[in-house]
């Protein structure tokens, strides 16, 4: 018998961790560009994220990305809980609290920079 909740949580966690790692890398580049424009431009160019050099515009894009990712994650989990939760056990968004795009200091700094 397959542990459906465990399998689903494993797949969802793996995919959201990949997304979170990309988001954090871009967010750190944007925050660096906001603190030190010259260093931020150099870092953005080296990392292939030239769009991050405009810190305010990039922060707005990252805030939108974070909101979209949070909404998608919440809806995926809501659908799982509705269809499979009673039989296999329900779970909550970001049970271990490690997704940066979901909450945390980096997200707060990006939202402040974007004036979201």
C-alpha positions in Angstrom: 0.0 0.0 0.0 1.3 3.4 -1.0 1.3 6.2 1.6 -0.6 8.7 -0.5 -0.1 11.7 1.8 3.6 11.0 2.2 4.1 10.6 -1.5 2.1 13.7 -2.4 3.9 15.8 0.3 7.3 14.5 -1.0 6.6 15.5 -4.6 5.1 18.9 -3.6 7.9 19.7 -1.2 10.5 18.8 -3.8 8.9 21.0 -6.5 8.3 24.0 -4.1 11.9 23.8 -2.8 13.2 24.2 -6.4 10.9 27.1 -7.0 11.8 28.6 -3.7 15.5 28.3 -4.4 15.1 30.2 -7.7 13.0 32.9 -6.0 15.5 33.4 -3.2 18.4 33.6 -5.6 16.6 36.3 -7.6 15.4 38.1 -4.5 19.0 38.3 -3.1 20.2 39.7 -6.4 17.5 42.4 -6.3 18.2 43.2 -2.7 21.9 43.6 -3.4 21.1 45.9 -6.4 18.9 48.0 -4.1 21.6 48.3 -1.4 24.5 48.8 -3.9 23.4 49.5 -7.4 26.9 49.0 -9.0 27.5 45.7 -7.2 23.9 44.7 -8.0 24.3 45.3 -11.7 27.6 43.3 -11.8 26.0 40.4 -9.9 22.9 40.5 -12.0 24.9 40.3 -15.2 27.2 37.5 -13.9 24.1 35.5 -12.8 22.3 36.0 -16.0 19.6 38.0 -14.2 19.9 41.4 -15.9 16.3 42.1 -15.1 17.2 42.2 -11.4 19.3 45.3 -11.9 16.2 47.6 -11.8 15.6 46.8 -8.1 12.1 48.4 -7.8 10.7 46.8 -11.0 12.3 43.5 -10.2 10.9 43.6 -6.6 7.4 44.1 -8.0 7.9 41.1 -10.3 9.2 39.0 -7.4 6.3 40.0 -5.2 3.9 39.0 -7.9 5.8 35.7 -8.4 5.6 35.1 -4.6 1.9 35.8 -4.5 1.2 33.6 -7.5 3.3 30.7 -6.0 1.5 31.1 -2.6 -1.9 31.0 -4.3 -1.0 28.0 -6.4 0.4 26.1 -3.5 -2.6 26.9 -1.3 -5.0 25.8 -4.1 -3.1 22.5 -4.8 -3.2 21.7 -1.1 -6.8 22.6 -0.8 -7.7 20.3 -3.8 -5.7 17.5 -2.2 -7.4 17.9 1.2 -10.8 18.0 -0.5 -10.3 14.9 -2.6 -7.9 12.8 -0.5 -7.6 14.4 2.9 -10.3 12.3 4.6 -8.9 9.1 3.4 -5.1 9.8 3.6 -4.8 12.7 6.0 -4.8 16.4 5.5 -1.9 18.8 5.6 -1.2 22.5 5.7 0.8 24.9 3.5 4.5 24.9 4.3 4.2 22.7 7.4 7.9 23.1 8.3 8.0 26.9 7.6 10.9 26.9 5.2 9.5 28.5 2.0 10.9 32.0 1.7 8.4 33.1 -1.0 5.6 32.2 1.4 6.8 34.2 4.4 10.0 35.4 6.0 12.5 38.2 6.1 13.4 38.1 2.4 9.8 38.3 1.4 9.2 41.2 3.7 12.2 43.1 2.3 11.0 42.4 -1.3 7.5 43.6 -0.5 8.8 46.8 1.1 11.1 47.5 -1.8 8.2 46.9 -4.2 5.9 49.0 -2.0 3.4 46.2 -2.3 
